[in-house]
Amino acid sequence: MGLLRQADWQAKWIEPESDIEMDELKPTPYLRRTFEVKPGLKQARIYQTAHGLYEFWINGESGTDDKFKPGLTSYYARIQYQVYDITKLLKEGSNAWAVMLGDGWWRGVTGGTVKNNFGYKLHFFGQIELTYENGDKEVIGTDELFKHSTGGMIASDMLMGDVYDANKELYEWKSPSFDDSSWIQVHSTTEHSDTRLIASSSVPVREKEHFTARPFRDAAGQLVMDFGQNIAGYVKMKLRSCKAGQEIRLVHGEDLKDGCFSVDNIKDTPLSISAFQEVLYTCSGAAEEEYCPLFSIFGFRYVLVEGYEGEIREGDFTAVAVYSDMEETGSFTCSNPLINKLIQNSLWSQKGNFMDVPVDCPTRERNAWTGDAQIYQYASGKVGITFPSTSSVHNPEELERNIKDNPLWALAGPSGNGSIGEDSAGWGDAAVWIPYMIYLCYGDKQILANQYETARKWVDFMLACSKEHNLLYEHEPQYRNYEDGELDAHYIFDTKMHYGEWLEPIPKKDTGESVAEAIMRMRTHGNPRVATAYMFRSAENVAHMAQILGNEGDCGKYKKIAERIRKVYDKYLIGDDGVIEPGHQAAYVRVLAMNICSEEKRDKVVKQLIQEIINNDYRLNTGFLSTPFLLHVLVDCGYPEVAFRILEQTENPSWLHAVLLGSTTILESWDGMDRHHGSFNHYSYGAVCDFLFSKVAGISPLFEAPGYREFELRPVPGGTLTYAEATYESLYGTICSRWEQTESGLNYECRVPVNTKARVYLPDGQCICVGSGDYKFTVNA
């Protein structure tokens, strides 16, 4: 169990480094101390945390398989500690407690170029509690009895990589008998004594799948290892017959450009760092040498190997996938193998980006962008597992306290250098949407209770922005209409910077704009059609949350606000002919998905959307926020044939285009593999998987009975598919849905778990309410 009170700690923060240069890579600190264990030991527990990352050993044995501890939090406010039972690692007499510290999120390079996010010195904190058979207890806490030194790990940065010199390694330094007389005593510090220590709530990060390399020479004659799958992880290597001082360099990348290894796609923004996703290993000259990173993790499928001419045997270079523990809680298969591969690509992008916190990509940025999280939430619970309970996503205090003097969510997770914005619609709305969607999937009111104040504050912030500084009110007189004593303009959110439909493909009729031009436009003109729609939907969701939590006052208040926003949006931002500027697919999808247009205009808006799709040759051109809704909207509006045509489209832009080109993950940009740019491992567009589960297979939760206590089975056959089958592991058991087209019609089978009910909607219009059991239905052609 964890330590329940601050007074339970009998340890000091210790600092192994003194004067160091802030802008330079620093050697990895090695720490150790010895302690005595008396006869009759009953139990021993160790409690530890660090500013940076830590690995620990007791008498040379590692105490856990967990990686990248203590995880990412807003370290100034609170920090997680881990607890492990080490009874079996101890022996009577002298024992050694050994620790290594890595830069991690604390001072490593993250967000592309930023170093020293939270600080530039690493610290360690922990204690061992010994309990004896006679009831005696003893605590060994971190203090000045620890000593420190440096060894073979010259530098270790999560993104930049490792510099390791095997000639400088300190062998046997983890054992009690090691002579540490030349080591230096650590300093204790009270600088961080007010930081709140909490027991870890993060899902452990661990080594998972292993992939054997296929060595080959690229078009430039370079030695390259192909592991066959784009992952986040590292390479365990074994070297033979190398000379002392010989340098071996591993460079990790995702792409082969013109037949040559390349990192251009993930290094396409200026990086003020000398290395990027690299391991530089200096050999000792031993007959065989092995190395595996401790504190670095990379996004890659290919690894360039420089400086090694030795024999390569099978297993000498092994890629290890590393991610937060997750179970595959759903499965989907159909008659189209490209769609089946799309599902697997989405799962691998989920694995590659869920390492303690869900990040955008495992290569260039590694930021915990909340927009990515909110649009993928539904799909994550079906393809893999609903987001691990990571502190930076689910804990309202985390992101509130991360933004100093501003009670809002950061857009890209905790950062000591300040948040990356805090006012972009669709990103900030994660504070509302994520807990709301988790509630629908699991029926847990506590997540709503925990998150409600943050969700409410976000909606209030958007409303305040709309009222306090409104460009439309200042420049467009027609928006000054009053109703109930308030201006219409005060319900249009047209200020602040909004990323909006980020990386929206350029429609055929447009010339488009550069990224720099798009950002400048966002900063100066706002994005009222995106931001106001999200303000509406979040206000509506907060009203629902308040209703569930029994807060009738707030429920009524936010329902009224949502209705006013809907009315104003419909009046000013949707033309009488259904046209919504700028006339792209995303504009229409957003309005239809959020149900923010009037019934009188709805059919006209649908007509405009369908025409835009036809004009674009049945290819999508939706951007970041609206892509997850596109196919859902088409089915709900009565155009399933159009939805399937887009789903099965293989011309760019489309989901299957990258699959055809051999991608093993989801891309950041629709044309990423064509142009060799952008991350090749961005999970957000994998949100299409929710459509496959909830529409094609038809498995959906019901708001009035969340957690799949009652649910819908409403399969939608279509396209070239001759069958589709999905399973979902709900809290009550496995839900199955399978349909198959035959010459005589459609056969449908389903399974409803014990203690649940389902409403089965068949394609011929029948609705059958069933209880638990297995069912078969036939719909005649």
C-alpha positions in Angstrom: 0.0 0.0 0.0 1.0 3.6 -0.4 2.0 6.1 2.3 -1.1 7.9 3.4 0.4 10.9 5.1 3.3 13.2 4.4 4.6 12.5 7.9 5.0 8.8 6.9 8.0 9.8 4.8 11.4 9.6 6.5 13.5 10.6 3.4 15.1 13.7 1.9 15.3 14.8 -1.7 18.9 14.1 -2.7 20.8 15.8 -5.5 23.7 14.0 -7.2 24.8 16.9 -9.4 26.3 20.3 -8.4 27.3 22.9 -10.9 26.3 21.9 -14.5 25.7 23.7 -17.7 22.0 24.0 -18.5 22.2 23.7 -22.2 24.5 20.7 -22.4 23.7 17.0 -22.3 24.6 15.7 -18.8 26.0 12.3 -17.8 23.6 9.9 -16.2 24.0 9.9 -12.4 24.8 6.6 -10.7 23.7 6.4 -7.0 24.2 3.8 -4.3 24.3 3.1 -0.6 24.5 0.0 1.5 22.4 -0.9 4.5 22.1 -3.8 7.0 19.2 -6.2 7.3 18.9 -8.0 10.6 17.8 -11.6 11.0 14.1 -12.4 10.9 13.0 -10.1 8.1 9.2 -10.6 7.3 8.6 -8.0 4.6 10.3 -5.2 2.8 8.8 -2.5 0.6 10.5 0.3 -1.3 8.9 3.6 -2.1 10.6 5.8 -4.8 10.2 8.7 -7.1 12.5 11.1 -9.0 12.8 14.4 -10.9 13.7 12.6 -14.1 13.4 8.9 -14.6 14.8 6.2 -12.4 15.8 2.6 -12.5 16.7 0.7 -9.3 18.4 -2.5 -8.2 18.7 -4.3 -4.9 21.9 -6.3 -4.7 22.2 -6.1 -8.5 18.7 -7.4 -9.2 16.0 -5.2 -10.7 13.0 -4.7 -8.6 10.4 -4.3 -11.4 9.7 -4.6 -15.1 8.1 -1.2 -15.1 9.7 1.4 -17.4 9.9 5.2 -17.5 9.1 5.7 -13.8 7.6 7.8 -12.1 5.6 9.0 -15.2 4.6 12.4 -16.4 2.8 14.8 -14.1 2.8 18.5 -13.5 5.8 18.0 -11.2 5.6 21.3 -9.5 2.2 20.4 -8.2 2.4 16.7 -7.5 4.6 13.7 -8.4 3.8 10.0 -8.4 5.8 7.5 -6.4 5.9 3.7 -7.0 5.8 0.9 -4.4 7.4 -2.5 -4.8 7.9 -5.5 -2.6 11.6 -6.3 -2.4 11.5 -8.9 0.4 13.0 -11.7 -1.9 15.8 -9.4 -3.1 17.2 -8.8 0.4 19.6 -10.9 2.4 20.7 -10.9 6.0 23.7 -8.6 6.5 24.9 -6.0 4.0 22.6 -5.0 1.0 23.0 -2.5 -1.8 20.4 0.0 -3.1 21.5 1.2 -6.5 19.8 3.8 -8.7 20.3 5.4 -12.1 18.6 8.6 -13.1 17.6 9.7 -16.7 16.6 13.1 -18.0 13.0 12.0 -18.9 10.3 14.6 -19.1 12.0 16.6 -16.3 14.9 18.0 -18.3 15.0 16.1 -21.5 14.2 17.3 -25.0 10.5 17.2 -25.6 8.0 19.1 -27.8 10.6 19.2 -30.7 13.3 21.4 -29.2 12.5 22.3 -25.6 15.0 21.2 -22.9 14.8 21.5 -19.2 11.0 21.6 -19.1 10.8 21.4 -15.3 14.4 21.8 -14.2 18.0 21.2 -15.0 19.1 19.1 -12.0 17.9 15.5 -11.4 16.8 14.5 -7.9 15.9 11.2 -6.2 13.6 10.5 -3.2 12.6 7.3 -1.6 12.6 4.9 1.4 12.8 1.3 2.2 10.6 0.0 5.0 11.7 -3.2 6.7 9.3 -5.2 8.9 10.6 -8.0 11.1 8.9 -11.1 12.5 9.1 -9.7 16.0 7.2 -6.6 15.0 10.2 -4.2 14.8 10.2 -1.8 11.9 13.1 0.1 10.3 13.2 2.8 7.6 16.1 3.5 5.3 15.4 6.9 3.6 17.4 8.8 1.0 19.8 11.1 2.6 23.5 12.1 2.6 24.6 8.5 3.1 24.0 8.0 -0.7 27.0 8.5 -2.9 27.1 9.2 -6.6 29.3 8.9 -9.6 29.2 8.6 -13.4 29.8 5.6 -15.6 29.3 4.4 -19.1 26.1 6.3 -19.7 27.5 9.6 -21.0 24.1 11.0 -21.8 20.5 9.7 -22.1 17.6 11.7 -23.4 14.2 10.3 -24.2 14.1 11.8 -27.7 17.7 12.5 -28.6 18.9 9.2 -27.5 21.9 7.6 -25.7 25.6 8.2 -25.7 27.3 5.1 -24.0 30.9 4.2 -23.6 31.4 0.6 -22.6 35.0 1.3 -21.5 33.7 3.6 -18.7 31.1 1.2 -17.3 31.3 0.5 -13.6 31.0 -3.2 -13.3 29.6 -4.7 -10.0 28.7 -1.2 -8.8 25.2 -2.5 -7.8 26.6 -5.1 -5.4 27.2 -4.5 -1.6 30.9 -5.4 -1.9 31.7 -2.7 -4.5 34.3 -0.2 -3.4 32.7 3.2 -3.6 35.3 5.1 -1.7 36.0 7.3 -4.6 32.4 8.2 -5.1 31.0 11.6 -4.0 28.5 12.2 -1.2 25.1 13.5 -2.5 23.5 16.7 -1.3 20.1 16.9 0.2 17.8 19.7 -0.8 14.6 21.2 0.6 13.8 23.0 -2.6 11.0 20.5 -3.5 9.9 19.6 -0.1 6.4 21.1 -0.7 5.7 18.9 -3.7 2.8 16.7 -3.0 3.7 13.0 -3.3 0.9 10.6 -4.5 0.8 6.9 -5.1 1.0 6.1 -8.8 -2.3 5.9 -10.6 -0.7 5.4 -14.0 -0.9 2.2 -15.9 2.6 0.7 -15.9 4.8 1.0 -19.0 6.4 -2.3 -20.0 8.2 -4.1 -22.8 5.8 -5.9 -25.1 6.2 -7.4 -28.6 9.7 -8.2 -29.9 10.6 -8.0 -33.6 13.6 -9.5 -35.3 15.5 -7.4 -37.8 15.8 -8.0 -41.5 19.1 -6.5 -42.5 19.6 -5.0 -46.0 21.6 -2.4 -47.8 19.6 0.6 -49.0 20.1 2.4 -52.3 23.0 4.4 -50.8 24.7 1.2 -49.7 24.0 1.8 -46.0 23.3 -1.0 -43.5 19.6 -0.8 -42.5 17.5 -3.0 -40.2 13.9 -3.4 -41.2 11.7 -4.6 -38.3 8.5 -4.8 -40.4 6.4 -2.7 -38.0 6.4 0.9 -37.0 6.6 1.0 -33.2 7.6 3.1 -30.2 10.4 1.4 -28.3 14.1 0.6 -28.7 16.6 -1.9 -30.1 18.5 -4.5 -28.1 21.7 -5.2 -29.9 24.5 -7.7 -29.7 27.8 -6.9 -31.3 30.7 -9.2 -32.1 34.4 -8.7 -32.7 34.5 -5.0 -32.3 37.7 -3.1 -31.4 38.0 -1.0 -28.2 37.0 2.5 -28.9 35.1 1.6 -32.1 31.9 3.6 -32.4 28.5 2.1 -33.5 25.7 4.5 -34.3 22.0 3.5 -34.5 19.7 6.1 -36.1 15.9 5.3 -35.8 13.5 6.3 -38.5 10.1 5.6 -40.1 10.8 6.1 -43.8 12.7 4.9 -46.9 12.9 7.8 -49.3 13.9 6.9 -52.8 15.1 3.6 -51.5 17.3 5.2 -48.8 16.9 5.4 -45.1 15.5 8.8 -44.1 14.4 10.8 -41.1 13.4 13.8 -43.2 9.7 13.2 -42.5 10.1 13.5 -38.7 12.8 16.1 -38.8 11.0 18.5 -41.1 10.9 21.3 -38.5 14.1 23.0 -37.4 15.5 21.2 -34.4 18.2 22.9 -32.4 19.7 19.5 -31.3 22.7 17.7 -32.8 21.3 14.2 -32.5 17.8 12.8 -33.0 16.6 9.3 -32.1 20.1 8.0 -32.0 22.3 5.7 -29.9 26.0 6.2 -30.0 27.8 3.2 -28.5 31.6 3.0 -28.0 32.8 -0.6 -27.8 35.0 -2.1 -25.1 36.6 -4.7 -27.4 35.0 -7.7 -25.7 34.2 -10.7 -27.9 30.5 -10.0 -27.5 28.9 -6.8 -26.3 25.2 -6.1 -25.7 23.3 -2.9 -25.2 19.8 -1.7 -24.6 18.6 1.8 -23.7 17.2 2.5 -20.2 15.8 5.9 -20.5 15.3 6.5 -24.3 12.4 5.6 -26.5 12.1 6.1 -30.3 9.5 5.9 -33.0 10.8 3.7 -35.9 10.4 0.9 -38.2 13.9 1.2 -39.7 17.3 1.6 -38.0 20.4 2.8 -39.8 23.5 1.0 -38.4 26.8 2.9 -38.9 30.3 1.7 -38.0 29.6 -2.0 -37.6 31.1 -4.6 -39.9 30.7 -7.6 -37.7 28.7 -10.7 -38.3 25.0 -10.3 -37.9 23.1 -13.3 -36.7 19.3 -13.7 -36.2 18.3 -12.0 -33.0 21.4 -9.7 -32.8 19.2 -6.7 -33.4 15.7 -7.0 -31.8 13.2 -4.2 -31.7 11.1 -4.0 -28.5 7.7 -2.3 -28.4 7.2 -0.4 -25.2 3.9 1.0 -24.1 1.3 1.3 -21.3 -0.3 -2.0 -20.3 -3.5 -2.4 -22.3 -5.8 -5.2 -23.3 -7.4 -5.6 -26.7 -11.0 -5.2 -25.6 -12.5 -5.4 -29.1 -12.0 -7.0 -32.5 -13.3 -6.3 -36.0 -13.0 -8.3 -39.2 -14.7 -8.0 -42.6 -14.3 -9.2 -46.1 -12.1 -6.2 -47.2 -8.5 -7.0 -46.1 -7.5 -3.4 -46.4 -10.0 -2.4 -43.8 -8.7 -5.2 -41.6 -5.2 -3.9 -42.0 -6.5 -0.4 -41.2 -7.8 -1.7 -37.8 -4.4 -3.2 -37.0 -2.6 0.0 -38.1 -4.9 1.9 -35.7 -4.1 -0.5 -32.8 -0.4 -0.1 -33.4 -0.6 3.7 -33.5 -2.5 3.4 -30.2 0.2 1.3 -28.7 2.9 3.5 -30.1 1.5 6.7 -28.6 0.3 5.4 -25.2 3.4 5.6 -23.0 2.1 6.7 -19.6 0.4 9.6 -21.4 -1.3 9.5 -24.8 1.0 11.6 -27.1 0.6 12.7 -30.7 3.5 10.9 -32.1 6.5 8.9 -30.7 9.1 10.8 -32.7 9.1 14.6 -33.3 6.9 16.2 -30.6 5.7 13.6 -28.1 3.3 16.1 -26.6 0.1 14.9 -24.9 -2.2 16.9 -27.2 -5.7 16.8 -25.8 -7.3 17.2 -29.2 -5.9 13.9 -30.3 -7.2 12.3 -27.1 -10.8 13.6 -27.4 -11.4 12.6 -31.0 -10.0 9.1 -30.5 -11.6 8.3 -27.2 -14.5 6.2 -28.6 -12.3 4.2 -30.9 -9.7 3.6 -28.2 -12.2 1.7 -26.1 -13.0 -0.7 -28.9 -9.8 -1.2 -30.8 -7.6 -1.4 -27.7 -8.7 -0.1 -24.3 -10.1 3.2 -23.2 -7.2 5.5 -22.3 -5.1 4.1 -19.5 -5.9 6.2 -16.4 -3.1 8.6 -17.0 -2.9 11.6 -14.7 -2.4 14.2 -17.5 -5.7 13.2 -19.2 -8.1 12.2 -16.5 -7.1 14.2 -13.5 -8.6 17.7 -13.5 -6.1 19.0 -11.0 -3.2 18.0 -13.2 -4.0 20.3 -16.1 -5.6 23.0 -14.1 -2.6 23.5 -11.9 -0.3 23.1 -14.9 -1.6 26.4 -16.2 -0.6 29.0 -13.7 -3.4 31.4 -12.7 -5.7 29.9 -15.4 -8.1 27.2 -14.5 -8.2 25.5 -17.9 -6.8 22.5 -19.5 -3.4 22.6 -21.2 -3.6 21.6 -24.9 -0.5 19.4 -24.8 -0.2 18.1 -21.3 2.1 19.1 -18.4 5.0 21.3 -19.1 7.2 23.2 -16.7 7.8 25.9 -19.4 4.1 26.8 -19.5 1.4 25.1 -21.4 1.1 25.1 -25.2 -1.9 27.3 -25.4 -5.1 26.8 -23.4 -7.9 28.2 -25.5 -8.2 26.2 -28.7 -11.7 24.7 -29.3 -11.7 21.0 -29.8 -8.5 20.7 -27.7 -9.7 22.4 -24.5 -13.1 20.6 -25.0 -11.3 17.4 -24.0 -12.1 18.5 -20.4 -15.7 17.9 -21.2 -15.8 15.2 -23.9 -13.4 12.6 -22.5 -15.1 12.1 -19.1 -18.5 12.2 -20.8 -17.5 9.5 -23.3 -15.9 7.4 -20.5 -19.2 7.6 -18.6 -21.1 6.3 -21.7 -18.7 3.4 -22.1 -18.4 2.4 -18.4 -21.3 4.1 -16.6 -19.0 5.4 -13.9 -20.5 8.6 -12.4 -17.3 9.3 -10.4 -15.4 10.3 -13.5 -18.1 12.9 -14.1 -18.0 14.1 -10.5 -14.2 14.3 -10.6 -14.2 16.3 -13.8 -17.3 18.4 -13.6 -15.8 21.6 -12.2 -13.1 21.6 -14.9 -15.7 20.9 -17.6 -18.0 23.7 -16.4 -15.1 26.1 -16.1 -14.1 25.4 -19.7 -17.6 26.3 -21.0 -17.7 29.4 -18.8 -14.3 30.4 -20.3 -15.6 30.1 -23.9 -18.7 32.1 -23.0 -16.5 34.8 -21.3 -14.3 35.0 -24.4 -17.4 35.5 -26.6 -18.7 38.3 -24.4 -15.7 40.2 -23.4 -13.9 40.6 -26.7 -15.9 39.8 -29.8 -14.7 40.7 -33.3 -18.1 40.3 -34.8 -19.7 42.8 -32.4 -16.9 45.3 -33.1 -17.0 45.1 -36.9 -20.4 43.6 -38.0 -23.5 45.6 -36.9 -25.9 42.9 -37.8 -24.7 40.8 -34.9 -25.8 43.4 -32.3 -29.3 42.0 -32.1 -30.5 41.7 -28.6 -32.6 38.9 -27.1 -33.4 38.5 -23.4 -31.1 41.5 -22.8 -28.0 39.9 -24.4 -26.3 40.4 -27.7 -26.4 37.6 -30.2 -22.7 38.2 -30.8 -22.0 37.2 -27.2 -22.9 33.6 -28.2 -20.4 33.4 -31.0 -16.9 32.4 -30.0 -14.8 34.2 -32.6 -11.6 35.2 -30.7 -8.5 33.2 -29.6 -6.5 30.9 -31.7 -8.1 27.6 -32.7 -6.2 24.8 -34.6 -9.6 23.8 -36.0 -9.5 21.4 -39.0 -5.7 21.0 -38.7 -4.1 19.5 -41.8 -7.4 19.6 -43.7 -6.7 18.4 -47.2 -7.0 21.1 -49.9 -10.3 20.8 -51.8 -9.9 20.6 -55.6 -11.5 24.0 -56.0 -9.0 25.8 -53.6 -5.4 26.6 -53.8 -4.9 26.3 -50.0 -2.5 28.0 -47.7 0.7 27.2 -46.0 0.9 26.1 -42.3 2.4 29.5 -41.4 -0.4 31.3 -43.1 -3.0 29.1 -41.5 -1.6 29.8 -38.0 -1.4 33.6 -38.7 -5.1 33.5 -39.8 -6.1 31.6 -36.7 -4.3 34.1 -34.4 -5.8 37.2 -36.0 -9.3 36.1 -37.1 -10.4 33.4 -34.8 -12.5 30.5 -36.1 -16.1 31.1 -35.1 -17.7 28.3 -37.0 -15.4 25.7 -35.3 -15.2 27.3 -31.9 -18.9 28.2 -31.5 -19.9 24.7 -32.5 -17.7 23.2 -29.8 -19.0 25.8 -27.3 -22.5 24.5 -28.1 -21.7 20.8 -27.8 -19.7 21.2 -24.6 -22.5 23.4 -23.0 -24.9 20.6 -24.0 -22.7 17.9 -22.5 -22.1 19.9 -19.3 -25.9 20.1 -19.0 -26.1 16.3 -19.3 -23.3 15.9 -16.8 -25.1 18.1 -14.3 -28.3 16.2 -14.8 -26.6 12.8 -14.2 -25.0 14.3 -11.0 -28.3 15.7 -9.8 -27.4 19.3 -10.2 -30.7 20.5 -11.7 -29.7 24.2 -11.4 -26.7 23.8 -13.6 -28.5 21.5 -15.9 -31.2 24.1 -16.7 -28.6 26.9 -17.0 -26.4 25.1 -19.5 -29.3 23.7 -21.5 -30.5 27.3 -22.0 -27.1 28.5 -23.0 -26.8 25.6 -25.5 -30.1 26.4 -27.1 -29.2 30.1 -27.4 -25.9 29.2 -29.1 -27.7 26.8 -31.5 -30.2 29.6 -32.4 -27.5 32.2 -33.0 -25.3 29.7 -34.9 -28.2 28.7 -37.2 -29.1 32.4 -37.8 -25.7 33.8 -38.6 -23.3 31.1 -39.6 -25.5 28.9 -41.8 -26.9 30.4 -45.0 -30.6 30.1 -45.9 -29.5 27.8 -48.8 -27.5 25.6 -46.3 -24.1 27.0 -47.4 -21.6 27.2 -44.5 -18.3 29.0 -45.2 -15.7 28.1 -46.3 -17.8 25.5 -48.0 -15.6 22.5 -47.3 -16.8 19.1 -46.1 -15.7 19.7 -42.6 -18.1 22.7 -42.2 -21.1 20.6 -43.0 -20.0 17.5 -41.1 -19.4 19.5 -38.0 -22.9 21.1 -38.0 -24.7 17.9 -38.7 -22.7 15.8 -36.2 -23.3 18.3 -33.4 -27.0 18.9 -34.4 -26.5 22.7 -34.3 -28.6 23.6 -37.3 -32.4 24.0 -37.5 -34.7 21.4 -39.0 -35.6 23.9 -41.7 -32.0 24.0 -42.9 -30.8 20.5 -42.1 -31.8 18.9 -45.5 -30.1 21.8 -47.3 -26.9 21.4 -45.3 -26.9 17.6 -46.1 -27.4 18.4 -49.8 -24.4 20.8 -49.7 -22.2 18.1 -48.0 -23.1 15.5 -50.6 -22.3 17.9 -53.4 -19.0 18.7 -51.8 -18.2 15.0 -51.6 -19.2 14.4 -55.3 -17.1 17.4 -56.3 -14.1 15.8 -54.6 -14.6 12.5 -56.4 -15.9 10.7 -53.2 -12.7 11.4 -51.3 -12.7 13.0 -47.9 -11.3 16.4 -47.3 -12.1 16.8 -43.7 -9.5 17.9 -41.2 -8.5 17.0 -37.7 -11.7 17.6 -35.8 -14.4 16.6 -38.2 -12.9 13.4 -39.7 -14.2 11.2 -36.9 -17.8 12.3 -37.6 -17.8 12.1 -41.4 -19.0 8.6 -42.0 -21.3 8.6 -39.0 -23.0 11.7 -40.4 -23.5 10.2 -43.8 -25.2 7.1 -42.4 -27.3 9.0 -40.0 -28.5 11.3 -42.8 -29.5 8.4 -45.1 -26.4 8.1 -47.3 -24.7 4.9 -46.2 -23.6 4.1 -49.8 -21.6 7.4 -49.8 -20.1 6.5 -46.5 -18.9 3.1 -47.7 -17.6 4.6 -50.9 -15.4 7.0 -48.9 -14.4 4.2 -46.4 -13.2 2.0 -49.2 -11.6 4.7 -51.3 -8.0 4.1 -52.0 -7.1 7.3 -53.8 -5.6 10.0 -51.7 -6.9 11.4 -49.4 -8.4 8.3 -47.8 -7.8 5.9 -45.0 -6.8 3.1 -47.3 -4.4 5.0 -49.4 -1.6 4.6 -46.8 -2.5 1.0 -46.2 -2.0 0.3 -49.9 1.4 2.0 -49.8 2.5 -0.4 -47.0 2.0 1.8 -43.9 1.8 -0.2 -40.6 0.4 2.7 -38.5 -1.9 5.7 -39.0 -0.3 8.8 -40.5 -0.3 12.4 -39.3 -1.1 13.7 -42.8 -3.2 12.0 -45.5 -0.4 12.4 -48.1 2.5 11.7 -45.7 3.9 8.7 -47.5 3.5 10.3 -50.9 5.4 13.4 -49.9 7.6 11.8 -47.2 6.6 14.3 -44.6 5.0 14.4 -41.2 4.8 11.7 -38.6 4.0 8.1 -39.8 2.6 7.3 -36.4 -0.3 9.6 -35.4 -3.2 7.7 -33.8 -5.9 10.4 -34.2 -7.2 9.6 -37.7 -7.7 6.0 -36.5 -10.9 7.3 -34.9 -12.6 5.8 -38.0 -12.5 2.5 -36.2 -15.4 3.7 -34.1 -17.5 3.8 -37.2 -16.6 0.2 -38.0 -17.7 -0.9 -34.6 -20.7 1.3 -33.9 -22.1 1.6 -37.5 -20.8 -1.3 -39.7 -21.1 -3.8 -36.8 -23.7 -1.7 -35.1 -22.5 -1.9 -31.4 -23.3 1.3 -29.5 -24.0 2.3 -25.9 -27.2 4.1 -24.8 -27.1 7.3 -22.9 -30.0 6.3 -20.7 -28.3 3.0 -19.7 -24.5 3.7 -19.9 -21.8 1.1 -19.6 -23.6 -1.2 -22.0 -26.1 -2.2 -19.4 -28.5 -1.7 -22.4 -27.2 -1.1 -25.9 -28.0 -0.9 -29.5 -27.2 -3.5 -32.2 -27.9 -1.6 -35.5 -25.6 -3.1 -38.2 -25.2 -1.2 -41.5 -24.2 -3.4 -44.4 -22.8 -1.7 -47.4 -20.1 -1.1 -50.0 -18.3 -4.2 -51.3 -18.4 -5.9 -47.9 -19.9 -9.4 -47.9 -19.6 -9.8 -44.1 -18.5 -8.0 -41.0 -18.0 -9.2 -37.4 -17.1 -7.4 -34.2 -16.7 -8.2 -30.6 -16.5 -5.9 -27.6 -15.6 -6.8 -24.1 -18.0 -4.8 -22.0 -18.2 -4.8 -18.2 -20.9 -7.4 -18.4 -19.2 -9.7 -20.9 -18.6 -10.1 -24.6 -20.9 -8.5 -27.1 -20.8 -10.0 -30.5 -22.3 -8.7 -33.8 -21.9 -10.5 -37.1 -23.7 -10.1 -40.5 -23.2 -11.8 -43.8 -24.7 -11.0 -47.2 -26.0 -14.1 -49.1 -27.9 -14.5 -52.4 -31.2 -14.8 -50.4 -30.6 -11.8 -48.2 -28.7 -11.0 -45.0 -27.9 -13.3 -42.0 -27.4 -11.6 -38.7 -26.0 -13.1 -35.5 -25.5 -11.4 -32.1 -24.6 -12.2 -28.5 -26.0 -10.2 -25.6 -24.2 -10.7 -22.2 -25.8 -11.8 -19.0 -27.8 -9.0 -17.1 -27.9 -6.8 -20.2 -30.5 -5.9 -22.8 -30.2 -5.0 -26.5 -32.3 -3.3 -29.0 -31.7 -5.0 -32.3 -32.4 -2.9 -35.4 -32.3 -4.9 -38.6 -31.7 -3.4 -42.1 -35.4 -4.0 -43.1 -36.6 -1.7 -40.3 -37.5 -4.3 -37.6 -36.7 -3.4 -34.0 -36.5 -6.4 -31.6 -35.7 -5.9 -27.9 -33.9 -8.9 -26.5 -32.3 -10.0 -23.2 -29.1 -12.0 -22.7 -28.4 -14.8 -25.1 -27.3 -15.7 -28.6 -29.6 -14.8 -31.5 -29.9 -15.3 -35.2 -32.0 -13.3 -37.7 -32.5 -13.5 -41.4 -33.5 -10.5 -43.6 -34.8 -11.5 -47.0 -33.4 -9.8 -50.1 
